[in-house]
């Protein structure tokens, strides 16, 4: 069989074997060892005419390995002998080498791409970086007033007090769970995000205690101040709804 060999420089014997496998379009897991060995030896003879024997040491070692595998595959097998593929170790080495070769190619491509990237140092004036758009409470609240919000807050607090058992409440001191306004602000934004709106009265009523109601009310006011949420009331004395600013 005639083998057309280019005078490419391979990084080693495994690189040459991968080239022959890909050239013949055969599976790396089912190498036709006789054909690949013959082509490898033909290429090796060509290299002997160009390079010294000392520089071809690794290629010669692989040649002996291929010849040993080829001879083992030609030997007849006994029925009682376990079938052990003599190519197994070579296949494992080739798969590992191919994996590292692919990774090296990816890193090289990224290195080339990185050389084409140029970064510009930050040049934004300090006054622009620290500038914050002024928030107009009138635009956020609209037709509502703080008195209306306070009325709802007081009504919810009264309901919480009315629900309190006057007897059981004196059975001992129970440590209250501490709430932070910042945490409630995050919770409220998480609840509102993705929804069309959330009822302000319901938001207060579902709180587990009076302290949580107070903290929730303060968190709503702070979110309104920061422009994170808006409040909507279609008519006087209607329910008040909170919406995420991004949804408007």
C-alpha positions, 0 to 999 in steps of 0.5 A, a space after each residue: 500500500 502506497 502512503 503519501 507522506 508530507 514532510 510535516 514535523 510531528 511532536 512525537 510518535 503519538 502525534 504521528 499515530 493520531 495523524 495516521 488514524 485521522 488520515 485513514 478515518 478509522 476509530 481510535 478504539 478499533 485501530 487496524 493495527 496491521 495497516 497503521 503499523 505498515 504506514 508508520 514504518 514507512 514514514 519512519 524509514 523516510 525520517 531515517 534519511 533526514 534525521 539521525 537515529 539519536 533524534 528518532 529514539 521515541 519513534 523507534 520505541 513506538 515502532 517496536 511497540 506497534 510491531 509487538 502488538 501486531 505480532 500478538 494479534 496475529 498469534 492464534 488464541 486458545 479458547 480457554 484464554 481470556 480475551 485481552 486486546 493488546 491494543 488497549 494500553 496504546 488506545 488509552 495513551 492515544 485518547 489521553 494525548 488527544 485530550 491534552 492536544 485539544 486542550 492545548 489548542 484551545 489555550 493557544 487560540 485563547 492566547 491569540 484572541 487575548 493578544 487582540 484585546 485592548 483595554 481602556 482605563 477608566 476615564 469617567 469623571 468622579 462627579 458622574 460616577 457618584 451622581 444619583 438622580 433625584 427622587 421626587 416622592 410626588 411621582 412615586 406616590 402619585 395621588 396617594 398621601 402618607 396619611 393614607 398609607 399611615 391609616 392602613 398601617 394603623 389599621 393593620 397594627 390594631 388588628 394585630 393587637 386585637 388578635 393578641 390573646 390577653 391571657 396567653 400574652 402574660 405567660 412569660 417573656 418571649 424573645 422576639 425575632 429581630 428584623 432589619 429594614 435592609 433584609 425586609 427591603 430585599 424580601 419585598 423586592 424578591 416578592 414583587 419581582 415577576 408579579 404585576 403587583 402586590 397588595 399593600 394591606 396583604 403584605 402587612 397582614 401576613 407578617 408574623 408580629 407587630 415588629 415585623 409589620 413595623 419593619 415592613 412598613 419602613 422598608 416599603 417607605 424606603 423602597 419608595 424613596 429610593 425609587 425601587 417600587 411605586 404605589 398605585 391606587 385607582 380610586 379613593 379608599 381602594 386597595 393600594 398596590 405595590 409594583 416593581 419600578 422596572 415593570 412600569 
